[in-house]
Amino acid sequence: MKNIAALALCGFSFFALVSGAQAADNAASPAVTEYTYGTKLDIAKVVNVSDSANVDNVCEVVPANMTYIDHQGQRHTVEYRIMSNACSQS
């Protein structure tokens, strides 16, 4: 009986550990917010800017992402549109 209780305790501990790891992953990668003209951004530090302007070598508008930290220490990701680099190449 003690073995079954110990095994059950280990199983519950494992599931709690996995749930905690998934919550940490969700906190590390915030939901992407789409930028619209006039959106107020509280940017204290830029963490990453994606370089999707070189996609497919086609002259068109393509999505790009910027991840930043606001003045309260929370991480945000915003998606915006840019013109691809193929438009400037002759």
HTML snippet that shows the backbone in 3Dmol.js (N, CA, C, O; Angstrom):
<script src="https://3Dmol.org/build/3Dmol-min.js"></script>
<div id="view" style="width:600px;height:400px;position:relative"></div>
<script>
const pdb = `
ATOM      1  N   MET A   1       0.817  -1.191   0.000  1.00  0.00           N
ATOM      2  CA  MET A   1       0.000   0.000   0.000  1.00  0.00           C
ATOM      3  C   MET A   1       0.863   1.258   0.000  1.00  0.00           C
ATOM      4  O   MET A   1       0.525   2.250  -0.647  1.00  0.00           O
ATOM      5  N   LYS A   2       1.990   1.213   0.737  1.00  0.00           N
ATOM      6  CA  LYS A   2       2.887   2.360   0.769  1.00  0.00           C
ATOM      7  C   LYS A   2       3.506   2.606  -0.602  1.00  0.00           C
ATOM      8  O   LYS A   2       3.734   3.750  -0.996  1.00  0.00           O
ATOM      9  N   ASN A   3       3.775   1.517  -1.327  1.00  0.00           N
ATOM     10  CA  ASN A   3       4.356   1.666  -2.666  1.00  0.00           C
ATOM     11  C   ASN A   3       3.385   2.353  -3.621  1.00  0.00           C
ATOM     12  O   ASN A   3       3.791   3.180  -4.439  1.00  0.00           O
ATOM     13  N   ILE A   4       2.111   2.012  -3.517  1.00  0.00           N
ATOM     14  CA  ILE A   4       1.110   2.628  -4.388  1.00  0.00           C
ATOM     15  C   ILE A   4       0.971   4.113  -4.061  1.00  0.00           C
ATOM     16  O   ILE A   4       0.856   4.945  -4.961  1.00  0.00           O
ATOM     17  N   ALA A   5       0.981   4.437  -2.774  1.00  0.00           N
ATOM     18  CA  ALA A   5       0.874   5.839  -2.371  1.00  0.00           C
ATOM     19  C   ALA A   5       2.094   6.626  -2.843  1.00  0.00           C
ATOM     20  O   ALA A   5       1.959   7.759  -3.305  1.00  0.00           O
ATOM     21  N   ALA A   6       3.281   6.034  -2.729  1.00  0.00           N
ATOM     22  CA  ALA A   6       4.502   6.701  -3.182  1.00  0.00           C
ATOM     23  C   ALA A   6       4.486   6.879  -4.695  1.00  0.00           C
ATOM     24  O   ALA A   6       4.894   7.923  -5.203  1.00  0.00           O
ATOM     25  N   LEU A   7       4.025   5.881  -5.405  1.00  0.00           N
ATOM     26  CA  LEU A   7       3.934   5.955  -6.865  1.00  0.00           C
ATOM     27  C   LEU A   7       2.938   7.036  -7.292  1.00  0.00           C
ATOM     28  O   LEU A   7       3.201   7.795  -8.225  1.00  0.00           O
ATOM     29  N   ALA A   8       1.810   7.100  -6.612  1.00  0.00           N
ATOM     30  CA  ALA A   8       0.812   8.129  -6.926  1.00  0.00           C
ATOM     31  C   ALA A   8       1.373   9.523  -6.646  1.00  0.00           C
ATOM     32  O   ALA A   8       1.151  10.451  -7.425  1.00  0.00           O
ATOM     33  N   LEU A   9       2.098   9.671  -5.537  1.00  0.00           N
ATOM     34  CA  LEU A   9       2.703  10.953  -5.195  1.00  0.00           C
ATOM     35  C   LEU A   9       3.717  11.377  -6.258  1.00  0.00           C
ATOM     36  O   LEU A   9       3.769  12.546  -6.638  1.00  0.00           O
ATOM     37  N   CYS A  10       4.516  10.431  -6.732  1.00  0.00           N
ATOM     38  CA  CYS A  10       5.484  10.718  -7.801  1.00  0.00           C
ATOM     39  C   CYS A  10       4.771  11.128  -9.088  1.00  0.00           C
ATOM     40  O   CYS A  10       5.208  12.049  -9.777  1.00  0.00           O
ATOM     41  N   GLY A  11       3.684  10.447  -9.406  1.00  0.00           N
ATOM     42  CA  GLY A  11       2.916  10.777 -10.611  1.00  0.00           C
ATOM     43  C   GLY A  11       2.337  12.178 -10.547  1.00  0.00           C
ATOM     44  O   GLY A  11       2.422  12.936 -11.514  1.00  0.00           O
ATOM     45  N   PHE A  12       1.746  12.525  -9.405  1.00  0.00           N
ATOM     46  CA  PHE A  12       1.185  13.869  -9.245  1.00  0.00           C
ATOM     47  C   PHE A  12       2.286  14.925  -9.288  1.00  0.00           C
ATOM     48  O   PHE A  12       2.093  16.003  -9.850  1.00  0.00           O
ATOM     49  N   SER A  13       3.431  14.620  -8.698  1.00  0.00           N
ATOM     50  CA  SER A  13       4.550  15.561  -8.727  1.00  0.00           C
ATOM     51  C   SER A  13       5.022  15.796 -10.149  1.00  0.00           C
ATOM     52  O   SER A  13       5.342  16.923 -10.526  1.00  0.00           O
ATOM     53  N   PHE A  14       5.066  14.717 -10.948  1.00  0.00           N
ATOM     54  CA  PHE A  14       5.487  14.832 -12.338  1.00  0.00           C
ATOM     55  C   PHE A  14       4.537  15.741 -13.122  1.00  0.00           C
ATOM     56  O   PHE A  14       4.981  16.616 -13.866  1.00  0.00           O
ATOM     57  N   PHE A  15       3.222  15.528 -12.952  1.00  0.00           N
ATOM     58  CA  PHE A  15       2.247  16.342 -13.671  1.00  0.00           C
ATOM     59  C   PHE A  15       2.303  17.794 -13.225  1.00  0.00           C
ATOM     60  O   PHE A  15       2.115  18.695 -14.042  1.00  0.00           O
ATOM     61  N   ALA A  16       2.556  18.038 -11.953  1.00  0.00           N
ATOM     62  CA  ALA A  16       2.691  19.410 -11.470  1.00  0.00           C
ATOM     63  C   ALA A  16       3.920  20.070 -12.077  1.00  0.00           C
ATOM     64  O   ALA A  16       3.887  21.250 -12.425  1.00  0.00           O
ATOM     65  N   LEU A  17       5.006  19.308 -12.205  1.00  0.00           N
ATOM     66  CA  LEU A  17       6.234  19.834 -12.796  1.00  0.00           C
ATOM     67  C   LEU A  17       6.025  20.184 -14.268  1.00  0.00           C
ATOM     68  O   LEU A  17       6.471  21.235 -14.729  1.00  0.00           O
ATOM     69  N   VAL A  18       5.348  19.304 -15.001  1.00  0.00           N
ATOM     70  CA  VAL A  18       5.078  19.550 -16.426  1.00  0.00           C
ATOM     71  C   VAL A  18       4.173  20.766 -16.590  1.00  0.00           C
ATOM     72  O   VAL A  18       4.402  21.585 -17.480  1.00  0.00           O
ATOM     73  N   SER A  19       3.151  20.899 -15.747  1.00  0.00           N
ATOM     74  CA  SER A  19       2.249  22.049 -15.825  1.00  0.00           C
ATOM     75  C   SER A  19       2.987  23.344 -15.530  1.00  0.00           C
ATOM     76  O   SER A  19       2.733  24.365 -16.169  1.00  0.00           O
ATOM     77  N   GLY A  20       3.891  23.306 -14.572  1.00  0.00           N
ATOM     78  CA  GLY A  20       4.686  24.494 -14.247  1.00  0.00           C
ATOM     79  C   GLY A  20       5.603  24.881 -15.387  1.00  0.00           C
ATOM     80  O   GLY A  20       5.786  26.069 -15.656  1.00  0.00           O
ATOM     81  N   ALA A  21       6.186  23.895 -16.066  1.00  0.00           N
ATOM     82  CA  ALA A  21       7.066  24.182 -17.200  1.00  0.00           C
ATOM     83  C   ALA A  21       6.275  24.790 -18.355  1.00  0.00           C
ATOM     84  O   ALA A  21       6.764  25.698 -19.026  1.00  0.00           O
ATOM     85  N   GLN A  22       5.064  24.302 -18.593  1.00  0.00           N
ATOM     86  CA  GLN A  22       4.240  24.870 -19.661  1.00  0.00           C
ATOM     87  C   GLN A  22       3.833  26.297 -19.331  1.00  0.00           C
ATOM     88  O   GLN A  22       3.785  27.150 -20.217  1.00  0.00           O
ATOM     89  N   ALA A  23       3.539  26.562 -18.068  1.00  0.00           N
ATOM     90  CA  ALA A  23       3.189  27.925 -17.670  1.00  0.00           C
ATOM     91  C   ALA A  23       4.377  28.856 -17.855  1.00  0.00           C
ATOM     92  O   ALA A  23       4.200  30.007 -18.253  1.00  0.00           O
ATOM     93  N   ALA A  24       5.587  28.379 -17.573  1.00  0.00           N
ATOM     94  CA  ALA A  24       6.784  29.193 -17.765  1.00  0.00           C
ATOM     95  C   ALA A  24       7.009  29.466 -19.246  1.00  0.00           C
ATOM     96  O   ALA A  24       7.423  30.567 -19.609  1.00  0.00           O
ATOM     97  N   ASP A  25       6.744  28.484 -20.113  1.00  0.00           N
ATOM     98  CA  ASP A  25       6.879  28.692 -21.558  1.00  0.00           C
ATOM     99  C   ASP A  25       5.882  29.736 -22.043  1.00  0.00           C
ATOM    100  O   ASP A  25       6.223  30.583 -22.868  1.00  0.00           O
ATOM    101  N   ASN A  26       4.652  29.682 -21.537  1.00  0.00           N
ATOM    102  CA  ASN A  26       3.645  30.655 -21.944  1.00  0.00           C
ATOM    103  C   ASN A  26       4.020  32.056 -21.481  1.00  0.00           C
ATOM    104  O   ASN A  26       3.743  33.032 -22.178  1.00  0.00           O
ATOM    105  N   ALA A  27       4.642  32.165 -20.321  1.00  0.00           N
ATOM    106  CA  ALA A  27       5.063  33.469 -19.834  1.00  0.00           C
ATOM    107  C   ALA A  27       6.235  34.000 -20.649  1.00  0.00           C
ATOM    108  O   ALA A  27       6.361  35.211 -20.828  1.00  0.00           O
ATOM    109  N   ALA A  28       7.096  33.111 -21.148  1.00  0.00           N
ATOM    110  CA  ALA A  28       8.263  33.520 -21.920  1.00  0.00           C
ATOM    111  C   ALA A  28       7.876  33.978 -23.326  1.00  0.00           C
ATOM    112  O   ALA A  28       8.545  34.840 -23.895  1.00  0.00           O
ATOM    113  N   SER A  29       6.821  33.421 -23.887  1.00  0.00           N
ATOM    114  CA  SER A  29       6.403  33.810 -25.228  1.00  0.00           C
ATOM    115  C   SER A  29       4.982  34.372 -25.157  1.00  0.00           C
ATOM    116  O   SER A  29       4.009  33.621 -25.213  1.00  0.00           O
ATOM    117  N   PRO A  30       4.870  35.681 -25.034  1.00  0.00           N
ATOM    118  CA  PRO A  30       3.552  36.292 -24.875  1.00  0.00           C
ATOM    119  C   PRO A  30       2.738  36.213 -26.158  1.00  0.00           C
ATOM    120  O   PRO A  30       3.272  35.948 -27.235  1.00  0.00           O
ATOM    121  N   ALA A  31       1.459  36.444 -26.028  1.00  0.00           N
ATOM    122  CA  ALA A  31       0.583  36.456 -27.189  1.00  0.00           C
ATOM    123  C   ALA A  31       0.971  37.615 -28.103  1.00  0.00           C
ATOM    124  O   ALA A  31       1.376  38.680 -27.636  1.00  0.00           O
ATOM    125  N   VAL A  32       0.845  37.399 -29.383  1.00  0.00           N
ATOM    126  CA  VAL A  32       1.204  38.422 -30.363  1.00  0.00           C
ATOM    127  C   VAL A  32       0.023  39.368 -30.557  1.00  0.00           C
ATOM    128  O   VAL A  32      -1.097  38.935 -30.826  1.00  0.00           O
ATOM    129  N   THR A  33       0.288  40.656 -30.419  1.00  0.00           N
ATOM    130  CA  THR A  33      -0.715  41.694 -30.617  1.00  0.00           C
ATOM    131  C   THR A  33      -0.461  42.352 -31.966  1.00  0.00           C
ATOM    132  O   THR A  33       0.676  42.686 -32.297  1.00  0.00           O
ATOM    133  N   GLU A  34      -1.519  42.535 -32.739  1.00  0.00           N
ATOM    134  CA  GLU A  34      -1.355  43.175 -34.044  1.00  0.00           C
ATOM    135  C   GLU A  34      -1.336  44.685 -33.869  1.00  0.00           C
ATOM    136  O   GLU A  34      -2.220  45.256 -33.229  1.00  0.00           O
ATOM    137  N   TYR A  35      -0.335  45.323 -34.436  1.00  0.00           N
ATOM    138  CA  TYR A  35      -0.198  46.775 -34.355  1.00  0.00           C
ATOM    139  C   TYR A  35      -1.160  47.444 -35.330  1.00  0.00           C
ATOM    140  O   TYR A  35      -1.290  47.020 -36.478  1.00  0.00           O
ATOM    141  N   THR A  36      -1.819  48.471 -34.870  1.00  0.00           N
ATOM    142  CA  THR A  36      -2.622  49.319 -35.740  1.00  0.00           C
ATOM    143  C   THR A  36      -2.165  50.758 -35.546  1.00  0.00           C
ATOM    144  O   THR A  36      -1.605  51.105 -34.506  1.00  0.00           O
ATOM    145  N   TYR A  37      -2.401  51.572 -36.529  1.00  0.00           N
ATOM    146  CA  TYR A  37      -1.973  52.971 -36.463  1.00  0.00           C
ATOM    147  C   TYR A  37      -2.564  53.630 -35.227  1.00  0.00           C
ATOM    148  O   TYR A  37      -3.771  53.566 -34.994  1.00  0.00           O
ATOM    149  N   GLY A  38      -1.711  54.259 -34.443  1.00  0.00           N
ATOM    150  CA  GLY A  38      -2.161  54.941 -33.241  1.00  0.00           C
ATOM    151  C   GLY A  38      -2.057  54.113 -31.975  1.00  0.00           C
ATOM    152  O   GLY A  38      -2.342  54.613 -30.887  1.00  0.00           O
ATOM    153  N   THR A  39      -1.653  52.847 -32.097  1.00  0.00           N
ATOM    154  CA  THR A  39      -1.493  52.013 -30.908  1.00  0.00           C
ATOM    155  C   THR A  39      -0.372  52.563 -30.048  1.00  0.00           C
ATOM    156  O   THR A  39       0.734  52.801 -30.533  1.00  0.00           O
ATOM    157  N   LYS A  40      -0.659  52.764 -28.771  1.00  0.00           N
ATOM    158  CA  LYS A  40       0.347  53.268 -27.836  1.00  0.00           C
ATOM    159  C   LYS A  40       1.199  52.099 -27.345  1.00  0.00           C
ATOM    160  O   LYS A  40       0.670  51.109 -26.841  1.00  0.00           O
ATOM    161  N   LEU A  41       2.516  52.216 -27.493  1.00  0.00           N
ATOM    162  CA  LEU A  41       3.434  51.177 -27.045  1.00  0.00           C
ATOM    163  C   LEU A  41       4.295  51.720 -25.913  1.00  0.00           C
ATOM    164  O   LEU A  41       4.887  52.793 -26.037  1.00  0.00           O
ATOM    165  N   ASP A  42       4.366  50.984 -24.815  1.00  0.00           N
ATOM    166  CA  ASP A  42       5.174  51.350 -23.659  1.00  0.00           C
ATOM    167  C   ASP A  42       6.456  50.520 -23.726  1.00  0.00           C
ATOM    168  O   ASP A  42       6.536  49.446 -23.129  1.00  0.00           O
ATOM    169  N   ILE A  43       7.455  51.018 -24.451  1.00  0.00           N
ATOM    170  CA  ILE A  43       8.679  50.249 -24.701  1.00  0.00           C
ATOM    171  C   ILE A  43       9.805  50.778 -23.828  1.00  0.00           C
ATOM    172  O   ILE A  43      10.226  51.927 -23.961  1.00  0.00           O
ATOM    173  N   ALA A  44      10.288  49.919 -22.929  1.00  0.00           N
ATOM    174  CA  ALA A  44      11.461  50.254 -22.122  1.00  0.00           C
ATOM    175  C   ALA A  44      12.717  49.660 -22.755  1.00  0.00           C
ATOM    176  O   ALA A  44      13.785  50.271 -22.726  1.00  0.00           O
ATOM    177  N   LYS A  45      12.579  48.449 -23.333  1.00  0.00           N
ATOM    178  CA  LYS A  45      13.725  47.780 -23.942  1.00  0.00           C
ATOM    179  C   LYS A  45      13.230  46.857 -25.050  1.00  0.00           C
ATOM    180  O   LYS A  45      12.300  46.077 -24.842  1.00  0.00           O
ATOM    181  N   VAL A  46      13.849  46.943 -26.226  1.00  0.00           N
ATOM    182  CA  VAL A  46      13.531  46.037 -27.326  1.00  0.00           C
ATOM    183  C   VAL A  46      14.364  44.776 -27.155  1.00  0.00           C
ATOM    184  O   VAL A  46      15.586  44.845 -27.026  1.00  0.00           O
ATOM    185  N   VAL A  47      13.699  43.619 -27.154  1.00  0.00           N
ATOM    186  CA  VAL A  47      14.369  42.343 -26.968  1.00  0.00           C
ATOM    187  C   VAL A  47      14.751  41.730 -28.308  1.00  0.00           C
ATOM    188  O   VAL A  47      15.863  41.226 -28.469  1.00  0.00           O
ATOM    189  N   ASN A  48      13.828  41.771 -29.273  1.00  0.00           N
ATOM    190  CA  ASN A  48      14.069  41.122 -30.559  1.00  0.00           C
ATOM    191  C   ASN A  48      13.200  41.760 -31.632  1.00  0.00           C
ATOM    192  O   ASN A  48      12.055  42.132 -31.374  1.00  0.00           O
ATOM    193  N   VAL A  49      13.747  41.886 -32.836  1.00  0.00           N
ATOM    194  CA  VAL A  49      12.992  42.316 -34.000  1.00  0.00           C
ATOM    195  C   VAL A  49      13.215  41.262 -35.075  1.00  0.00           C
ATOM    196  O   VAL A  49      14.353  40.982 -35.454  1.00  0.00           O
ATOM    197  N   SER A  50      12.116  40.673 -35.569  1.00  0.00           N
ATOM    198  CA  SER A  50      12.248  39.628 -36.583  1.00  0.00           C
ATOM    199  C   SER A  50      12.664  40.245 -37.909  1.00  0.00           C
ATOM    200  O   SER A  50      12.333  41.393 -38.208  1.00  0.00           O
ATOM    201  N   ASP A  51      13.388  39.474 -38.689  1.00  0.00           N
ATOM    202  CA  ASP A  51      13.848  39.936 -40.000  1.00  0.00           C
ATOM    203  C   ASP A  51      13.127  39.128 -41.068  1.00  0.00           C
ATOM    204  O   ASP A  51      13.704  38.222 -41.669  1.00  0.00           O
ATOM    205  N   SER A  52      11.868  39.461 -41.300  1.00  0.00           N
ATOM    206  CA  SER A  52      11.100  38.733 -42.309  1.00  0.00           C
ATOM    207  C   SER A  52      11.013  39.504 -43.614  1.00  0.00           C
ATOM    208  O   SER A  52      10.238  39.132 -44.495  1.00  0.00           O
ATOM    209  N   ALA A  53      11.785  40.562 -43.756  1.00  0.00           N
ATOM    210  CA  ALA A  53      11.733  41.375 -44.972  1.00  0.00           C
ATOM    211  C   ALA A  53      12.355  40.664 -46.167  1.00  0.00           C
ATOM    212  O   ALA A  53      12.125  41.067 -47.307  1.00  0.00           O
ATOM    213  N   ASN A  54      13.134  39.620 -45.930  1.00  0.00           N
ATOM    214  CA  ASN A  54      13.795  38.897 -47.023  1.00  0.00           C
ATOM    215  C   ASN A  54      12.999  37.683 -47.482  1.00  0.00           C
ATOM    216  O   ASN A  54      13.555  36.800 -48.135  1.00  0.00           O
ATOM    217  N   VAL A  55      11.724  37.617 -47.161  1.00  0.00           N
ATOM    218  CA  VAL A  55      10.901  36.457 -47.469  1.00  0.00           C
ATOM    219  C   VAL A  55      10.574  36.398 -48.952  1.00  0.00           C
ATOM    220  O   VAL A  55      10.087  37.374 -49.523  1.00  0.00           O
ATOM    221  N   ASP A  56      10.837  35.266 -49.571  1.00  0.00           N
ATOM    222  CA  ASP A  56      10.439  34.929 -50.946  1.00  0.00           C
ATOM    223  C   ASP A  56      10.945  35.860 -52.040  1.00  0.00           C
ATOM    224  O   ASP A  56      10.598  35.663 -53.205  1.00  0.00           O
ATOM    225  N   ASN A  57      11.740  36.853 -51.716  1.00  0.00           N
ATOM    226  CA  ASN A  57      12.248  37.801 -52.707  1.00  0.00           C
ATOM    227  C   ASN A  57      11.137  38.349 -53.594  1.00  0.00           C
ATOM    228  O   ASN A  57      11.322  38.517 -54.800  1.00  0.00           O
ATOM    229  N   VAL A  58       9.996  38.624 -52.997  1.00  0.00           N
ATOM    230  CA  VAL A  58       8.856  39.184 -53.707  1.00  0.00           C
ATOM    231  C   VAL A  58       8.596  40.577 -53.150  1.00  0.00           C
ATOM    232  O   VAL A  58       8.600  40.779 -51.936  1.00  0.00           O
ATOM    233  N   CYS A  59       8.374  41.524 -54.034  1.00  0.00           N
ATOM    234  CA  CYS A  59       8.119  42.902 -53.617  1.00  0.00           C
ATOM    235  C   CYS A  59       6.675  43.018 -53.139  1.00  0.00           C
ATOM    236  O   CYS A  59       5.753  43.207 -53.932  1.00  0.00           O
ATOM    237  N   GLU A  60       6.504  42.901 -51.837  1.00  0.00           N
ATOM    238  CA  GLU A  60       5.172  43.012 -51.245  1.00  0.00           C
ATOM    239  C   GLU A  60       5.292  43.341 -49.763  1.00  0.00           C
ATOM    240  O   GLU A  60       6.390  43.334 -49.206  1.00  0.00           O
ATOM    241  N   VAL A  61       4.179  43.625 -49.137  1.00  0.00           N
ATOM    242  CA  VAL A  61       4.142  43.891 -47.707  1.00  0.00           C
ATOM    243  C   VAL A  61       4.167  42.556 -46.972  1.00  0.00           C
ATOM    244  O   VAL A  61       3.404  41.647 -47.298  1.00  0.00           O
ATOM    245  N   VAL A  62       5.054  42.440 -45.972  1.00  0.00           N
ATOM    246  CA  VAL A  62       5.221  41.192 -45.224  1.00  0.00           C
ATOM    247  C   VAL A  62       5.118  41.490 -43.727  1.00  0.00           C
ATOM    248  O   VAL A  62       5.371  42.615 -43.298  1.00  0.00           O
ATOM    249  N   PRO A  63       4.746  40.484 -42.934  1.00  0.00           N
ATOM    250  CA  PRO A  63       4.660  40.706 -41.487  1.00  0.00           C
ATOM    251  C   PRO A  63       6.033  40.670 -40.829  1.00  0.00           C
ATOM    252  O   PRO A  63       6.940  39.972 -41.285  1.00  0.00           O
ATOM    253  N   ALA A  64       6.169  41.434 -39.751  1.00  0.00           N
ATOM    254  CA  ALA A  64       7.376  41.430 -38.928  1.00  0.00           C
ATOM    255  C   ALA A  64       6.935  41.487 -37.470  1.00  0.00           C
ATOM    256  O   ALA A  64       5.847  41.979 -37.171  1.00  0.00           O
ATOM    257  N   ASN A  65       7.761  40.992 -36.569  1.00  0.00           N
ATOM    258  CA  ASN A  65       7.450  40.990 -35.145  1.00  0.00           C
ATOM    259  C   ASN A  65       8.516  41.722 -34.357  1.00  0.00           C
ATOM    260  O   ASN A  65       9.696  41.694 -34.707  1.00  0.00           O
ATOM    261  N   MET A  66       8.089  42.377 -33.292  1.00  0.00           N
ATOM    262  CA  MET A  66       9.012  42.998 -32.351  1.00  0.00           C
ATOM    263  C   MET A  66       8.603  42.555 -30.946  1.00  0.00           C
ATOM    264  O   MET A  66       7.440  42.670 -30.560  1.00  0.00           O
ATOM    265  N   THR A  67       9.569  42.054 -30.200  1.00  0.00           N
ATOM    266  CA  THR A  67       9.348  41.695 -28.805  1.00  0.00           C
ATOM    267  C   THR A  67      10.028  42.741 -27.949  1.00  0.00           C
ATOM    268  O   THR A  67      11.186  43.086 -28.183  1.00  0.00           O
ATOM    269  N   TYR A  68       9.311  43.246 -26.958  1.00  0.00           N
ATOM    270  CA  TYR A  68       9.857  44.297 -26.105  1.00  0.00           C
ATOM    271  C   TYR A  68       9.407  44.099 -24.662  1.00  0.00           C
ATOM    272  O   TYR A  68       8.478  43.342 -24.380  1.00  0.00           O
ATOM    273  N   ILE A  69      10.080  44.793 -23.764  1.00  0.00           N
ATOM    274  CA  ILE A  69       9.731  44.799 -22.348  1.00  0.00           C
ATOM    275  C   ILE A  69       9.233  46.200 -22.009  1.00  0.00           C
ATOM    276  O   ILE A  69       9.877  47.193 -22.348  1.00  0.00           O
ATOM    277  N   ASP A  70       8.077  46.276 -21.334  1.00  0.00           N
ATOM    278  CA  ASP A  70       7.534  47.581 -20.969  1.00  0.00           C
ATOM    279  C   ASP A  70       8.170  48.082 -19.667  1.00  0.00           C
ATOM    280  O   ASP A  70       9.012  47.400 -19.082  1.00  0.00           O
ATOM    281  N   HIS A  71       7.770  49.256 -19.224  1.00  0.00           N
ATOM    282  CA  HIS A  71       8.363  49.864 -18.036  1.00  0.00           C
ATOM    283  C   HIS A  71       8.001  49.142 -16.739  1.00  0.00           C
ATOM    284  O   HIS A  71       8.577  49.433 -15.691  1.00  0.00           O
ATOM    285  N   GLN A  72       7.058  48.209 -16.797  1.00  0.00           N
ATOM    286  CA  GLN A  72       6.699  47.417 -15.620  1.00  0.00           C
ATOM    287  C   GLN A  72       7.351  46.042 -15.653  1.00  0.00           C
ATOM    288  O   GLN A  72       7.096  45.214 -14.779  1.00  0.00           O
ATOM    289  N   GLY A  73       8.199  45.791 -16.665  1.00  0.00           N
ATOM    290  CA  GLY A  73       8.936  44.533 -16.743  1.00  0.00           C
ATOM    291  C   GLY A  73       8.206  43.408 -17.447  1.00  0.00           C
ATOM    292  O   GLY A  73       8.692  42.277 -17.441  1.00  0.00           O
ATOM    293  N   GLN A  74       7.060  43.673 -18.053  1.00  0.00           N
ATOM    294  CA  GLN A  74       6.330  42.626 -18.757  1.00  0.00           C
ATOM    295  C   GLN A  74       6.744  42.584 -20.221  1.00  0.00           C
ATOM    296  O   GLN A  74       6.997  43.614 -20.845  1.00  0.00           O
ATOM    297  N   ARG A  75       6.808  41.370 -20.752  1.00  0.00           N
ATOM    298  CA  ARG A  75       7.224  41.141 -22.131  1.00  0.00           C
ATOM    299  C   ARG A  75       6.007  41.152 -23.048  1.00  0.00           C
ATOM    300  O   ARG A  75       4.972  40.574 -22.718  1.00  0.00           O
ATOM    301  N   HIS A  76       6.131  41.810 -24.198  1.00  0.00           N
ATOM    302  CA  HIS A  76       5.066  41.902 -25.198  1.00  0.00           C
ATOM    303  C   HIS A  76       5.653  41.620 -26.575  1.00  0.00           C
ATOM    304  O   HIS A  76       6.832  41.870 -26.823  1.00  0.00           O
ATOM    305  N   THR A  77       4.816  41.098 -27.465  1.00  0.00           N
ATOM    306  CA  THR A  77       5.198  40.925 -28.863  1.00  0.00           C
ATOM    307  C   THR A  77       4.133  41.580 -29.724  1.00  0.00           C
ATOM    308  O   THR A  77       2.940  41.329 -29.555  1.00  0.00           O
ATOM    309  N   VAL A  78       4.575  42.419 -30.645  1.00  0.00           N
ATOM    310  CA  VAL A  78       3.658  43.113 -31.536  1.00  0.00           C
ATOM    311  C   VAL A  78       4.018  42.751 -32.974  1.00  0.00           C
ATOM    312  O   VAL A  78       5.193  42.705 -33.341  1.00  0.00           O
ATOM    313  N   GLU A  79       2.984  42.492 -33.786  1.00  0.00           N
ATOM    314  CA  GLU A  79       3.188  42.193 -35.206  1.00  0.00           C
ATOM    315  C   GLU A  79       2.795  43.416 -36.007  1.00  0.00           C
ATOM    316  O   GLU A  79       1.756  44.027 -35.756  1.00  0.00           O
ATOM    317  N   TYR A  80       3.623  43.768 -36.963  1.00  0.00           N
ATOM    318  CA  TYR A  80       3.355  44.914 -37.824  1.00  0.00           C
ATOM    319  C   TYR A  80       3.722  44.553 -39.243  1.00  0.00           C
ATOM    320  O   TYR A  80       4.262  43.471 -39.473  1.00  0.00           O
ATOM    321  N   ARG A  81       3.453  45.405 -40.192  1.00  0.00           N
ATOM    322  CA  ARG A  81       3.698  45.138 -41.614  1.00  0.00           C
ATOM    323  C   ARG A  81       4.819  46.035 -42.119  1.00  0.00           C
ATOM    324  O   ARG A  81       4.879  47.219 -41.786  1.00  0.00           O
ATOM    325  N   ILE A  82       5.714  45.454 -42.934  1.00  0.00           N
ATOM    326  CA  ILE A  82       6.798  46.208 -43.567  1.00  0.00           C
ATOM    327  C   ILE A  82       6.907  45.801 -45.028  1.00  0.00           C
ATOM    328  O   ILE A  82       6.423  44.740 -45.423  1.00  0.00           O
ATOM    329  N   MET A  83       7.534  46.635 -45.814  1.00  0.00           N
ATOM    330  CA  MET A  83       7.771  46.307 -47.212  1.00  0.00           C
ATOM    331  C   MET A  83       9.013  45.426 -47.293  1.00  0.00           C
ATOM    332  O   MET A  83      10.016  45.706 -46.635  1.00  0.00           O
ATOM    333  N   SER A  84       8.954  44.377 -48.086  1.00  0.00           N
ATOM    334  CA  SER A  84      10.087  43.469 -48.196  1.00  0.00           C
ATOM    335  C   SER A  84      11.280  44.144 -48.858  1.00  0.00           C
ATOM    336  O   SER A  84      11.130  45.132 -49.576  1.00  0.00           O
ATOM    337  N   ASN A  85      12.458  43.602 -48.609  1.00  0.00           N
ATOM    338  CA  ASN A  85      13.693  44.170 -49.177  1.00  0.00           C
ATOM    339  C   ASN A  85      13.782  43.964 -50.680  1.00  0.00           C
ATOM    340  O   ASN A  85      14.574  44.638 -51.339  1.00  0.00           O
ATOM    341  N   ALA A  86      13.004  43.061 -51.240  1.00  0.00           N
ATOM    342  CA  ALA A  86      13.051  42.805 -52.680  1.00  0.00           C
ATOM    343  C   ALA A  86      12.617  44.012 -53.491  1.00  0.00           C
ATOM    344  O   ALA A  86      12.963  44.121 -54.667  1.00  0.00           O
ATOM    345  N   CYS A  87      11.869  44.916 -52.888  1.00  0.00           N
ATOM    346  CA  CYS A  87      11.390  46.099 -53.616  1.00  0.00           C
ATOM    347  C   CYS A  87      12.521  47.089 -53.872  1.00  0.00           C
ATOM    348  O   CYS A  87      12.463  47.851 -54.837  1.00  0.00           O
ATOM    349  N   SER A  88      13.542  47.092 -53.032  1.00  0.00           N
ATOM    350  CA  SER A  88      14.643  48.047 -53.195  1.00  0.00           C
ATOM    351  C   SER A  88      15.763  47.509 -54.093  1.00  0.00           C
ATOM    352  O   SER A  88      16.687  48.245 -54.438  1.00  0.00           O
ATOM    353  N   GLN A  89      15.683  46.233 -54.469  1.00  0.00           N
ATOM    354  CA  GLN A  89      16.714  45.645 -55.320  1.00  0.00           C
ATOM    355  C   GLN A  89      16.363  45.847 -56.782  1.00  0.00           C
ATOM    356  O   GLN A  89      15.205  45.697 -57.174  1.00  0.00           O
ATOM    357  N   SER A  90      17.353  46.185 -57.588  1.00  0.00           N
ATOM    358  CA  SER A  90      17.084  46.402 -59.018  1.00  0.00           C
ATOM    359  C   SER A  90      17.598  45.279 -59.846  1.00  0.00           C
ATOM    360  O   SER A  90      17.457  45.298 -61.069  1.00  0.00           O
TER     361      SER A  90
END
`;
const viewer = $3Dmol.createViewer("view");
viewer.addModel(pdb, "pdb");
viewer.setStyle({}, {cartoon: {color: "spectrum"}});
viewer.zoomTo();
viewer.render();
</script>
